[in-house]
Amino acid sequence: MNKTIRRASVFALLLVLALLGRATWVQAYEGKALADDKNNRRKVMAQYAQPLGNIIVAGSPVTGSKETEGGDLAYKRDYTDGELYAAVTGYSSQAYGATQLEGIYADVLDGTDDRLKNPLEALTGKQQEPGDVLTTIDPAVQKAGYQALGKKKGAAVAIDPKTGRILGMISTPSYDPSKIAGMTDGASWRELTTDEDKPLVNRALRQPLPPGSTFKLVVAAAALEEKLYGSVDTATDSPNPYTLPNTRTVLKNENASAPCENATIRTALQYSCNNVFAKMAVDLGQDKVKAMADKFGFDDAEQDVPVRAYPSVYPSGMDKAQTALTGIGQFDVTATPLQMAMVSAAIANDGLMASPHMVSRVVDSDGDTLDSFEDGDTRRIVSSGTAEQLRSAMVTVVEKGTGTNAAVSGAEVGGKTGTAQHGENNSKTPYAWFTSYAKDAETGKEVAVAVLIEDSGAARSEVSGNGLAAPVAQKMMKAALR
């Protein structure tokens, strides 16, 4: 063989080896990444090649699948009562991806999760039948909250205090996920994403706002745990009017004639006395208030239910005047309805907080469990004695204070109203809050509920926690205790 042919042969062999090496690298190391790439059409085709698994509420699916008309995607997601359950399910769209439970459990619902395959199917790559996601949602509680919120902009969360099961999660205005499930729903998508009311945002989990006077429960808990005051019936050191430290700003009470000077914690919660809790926060100091807030779940960047909730925040590095404002749930304090429901749930459950969750089990097509979430996974937040004292004071709020609209006949109901300032110098319509619990001694049923009304369309003078938020909580609690 002459020298030229030999060199050409060696070069050709090197090219072949390079091609083989590249092919091996792609198949062995980059194959999964390419298969999972969002731009890989085959992935979407496989996802919608068969009916999806379902999200289940009380034994019945609230999702479904329907055959498409033409195209290379055989099925698309469909929803039963889509607007009612959108805050629970999220959406699964051929064009825009998936969110919330639809997104978290996409592999189970489309049958591509490896746990769904037997060894033979794992070797052949055959797509298995999809699994289902079983939620903890109580349809009666969900419907009661959704109907009560109506056209208001807001959110509500209901939790079973003993188990942590989320019984209801509503965010309004809502949307129908069916309208954005296909490949040709661009107009509906643009309408939703440009709507100033942001219907795609789950306000129950992902829009923390100032909690106003509902946060006074956290401050009261810190005062009792730190022995600042012996009981909810001990007189406090609370001048009225109260001037914010190192300022000339006088903090006013909503009810100027309320008996707020040196009021007990019970009376201060009953009349929602700002002077008492602002002074209390300063006396405790921001570190102790923050420690208690964090025990209740504030500042938790990994609060998964299993959808990730945005963290509620208690700030740091404040002066005394700012600390005073945090005592009434203002300055830079923010909370989600989930967080404020957790506060009431822990107080209702004798000071123990059960980990909140809205999925009980994830199962395969035969009903065998792939994942499960334990009820009653608890941690101690406050002592039993502190919880008992706070429940007693919250009952006073509902029986003869600012929360009378939350009363449920035949049940023990405790609550706390809140009206949070909105906008620079409180220039915009305030937010209305209510957090509460209810217990039925005969049946043993319990529930904790938090409601936020971001905007009801009511005149500023008509915005209050008792007037707007408490009636929503009342209907949800009544449904849960039925």
Salt bridges, closest charged atoms under 4 A:
GLU30 OE1 - ARG22 NH2 3.72
ASP36 OD2 - LYS32 NZ 2.62
ASP72 OD1 - ARG41 NH2 2.67
GLU102 OE2 - ARG77 NE 2.86
ASP113 OD1 - ARG115 NE 3.08
ASP138 OD2 - ARG482 NH1 3.01
ASP197 OD1 - LYS153 NZ 3.13
GLU226 OE1 - LYS288 NZ 3.81
ASP233 OD1 - ARG266 NE 2.71
ASP237 OD2 - LYS279 NZ 3.35
ASP283 OD2 - LYS279 NZ 2.94
ASP294 OD2 - LYS290 NZ 3.66
ASP299 OD2 - LYS290 NZ 2.79
ASP304 OD1 - ARG308 NE 2.25
ASP350 OD1 - ARG391 NH1 3.86
ASP371 OD2 - ARG115 NH1 3.15
ASP375 OD2 - ARG165 NE 2.82
ASP375 OD1 - HIS357 NE2 2.84
GLU446 OE2 - LYS162 NZ 3.76
GLU446 OE2 - LYS439 NZ 3.86
GLU454 OE1 - ARG203 NE 2.77
